[in-house]
Amino acid sequence: MQQQVTTEKLMSDLRIVVRDAEELLKATAGQAGEKVTAVRAQAEASLKAAKERLASMGNGAMAQARHAADTTDQYVRGNPWQSVGLGAAVGLLVGFLAGRR
């Protein structure tokens, strides 16, 4: 769970950096000069790579979520009574804890 939170935070931070870099590139579009042109080209290449990494990270997270859902579904279908019992036990525990307040 902690790794998922860290990954989500990293992806959020990377999205912010990408957005800020895009704004910077737009703001400096009218600048001329050999050095500015070279730096802009390098920044655009880095931005493109970051966007691709961000997209692949999102796809990986979605694939993991689908796999977890499929595995859970298979377990529940294979062990329906155990799943019902587990659900009932969790419900009783939550009800007991809520009733104590």
N, C-alpha and C positions, 0 to 999 in steps of 0.2 A: 504494500500500500504506500509506504514511504517513497519507494522508487517511482511510483506512478505520479505522486504529488510533485516530486522533483522534476520528472520529465515534463509534466504539464507546465510547471513554472519556467523551465528552460525554453519550451516551445513558445510560451507567452512572451518571454524576454526577447527571443529571436524575432518574433513577429514585430515587436516594437522597434527593434534595431533595423529591420528591413524597411518598415514604414518611414523611419527617420532618414535612412539612407536614400530612399526614393525621393523624399522631400528635398534633401540636400542636393541631389542630382538635378532636380527640376529647378531649384533656386540658382544653381551655377550654370545652367544651360547656355546662357548668353556670354559667359566668360570665354575669352580667347587666349591663346598662348599655347606653346608646345608643352610646357610642364602641366598646365591645367588639363589639356586634352589627354595626356598620358595618365594622369591621376584619375580622371573621369572614366577612362576605359578600364582601368584596373578596378575601380569601385563598381562599375557595372558588371564586370565579370564576377567579382566577389558576391555581389547582390544576387546574381543569377544562381550561383552555386548555393547560396544560403537558402534561397527559395526552393530549390530542388531538394535540399536536405530536409527542410521543413515539411515539404509535401511527403517525402518518403517516411519521415517519422510519424506523421499522421496516419499514413496507410498502414504502418506497422502496428500502431496502437489499435486501429480498427480491426486488423486481422487477429490480434490477441483477444480482443473483446468478443469477436465472433467465435473464436475457438473455445473460450471459456463458456459462452452461452451454449454452444453445441455439446460440449462435454457435460454440462449440467443437465441439459435436456435428455441426453442419452442415459444418464444416471437415473433421473426421475422416471423415465419410461421403463427402465430395466428394474427398478426397485420402487414401485409405486407406494407400497404400504410402509416401507421404511421412510420414504419422503413425507408421507402423511403424518407418521408418528413424530418425525423430527419437527415438522411444522407445528404440530399440536404442542410439543414440548416447549418450543420457543414461544408460542403464543401464551402458554400457561406461565412461563417465566416472566414475560413482559407484563402480563396481567397481574401477577403477584407483586412485581416491583412497582407497578403503577398504583396498585391498591394500597401499598404501604404509605404512600405520601398523604 
